[in-house]
Amino acid sequence: MRRDLEERPRRLHRTDWMALLSGVLFIVLGILTVTRAITDPLVLIGVLVLGLAFAGLVAIIARVFRGK
């Protein structure tokens, strides 16, 4: 292996919790919609809003603990 690659400090990426949880939420809601597990649009919108609120709360808490 090359020496310049070994000597470089490893860069760590911080997890973007809002994006991660929002993506998981949309995938789950898409699966539930396609399989017709949720047929009522009002329930779908309610779950979407609550899920995004939860993702935002987790992102805020992560930022507070991260110190930035």
Sequence and secondary structure as in RCSB ss.txt:
>XXXX:A:sequence
MRRDLEERPRRLHRTDWMALLSGVLFIVLGILTVTRAITDPLVLIGVLVLGLAFAGLVAIIARVFRGK
>XXXX:A:secstr
  HHHHHS        HHHHHHHHHHHHHHHHHHTTS   HHHHHHHHHHHHHHHHHHHHHHHHHHT 
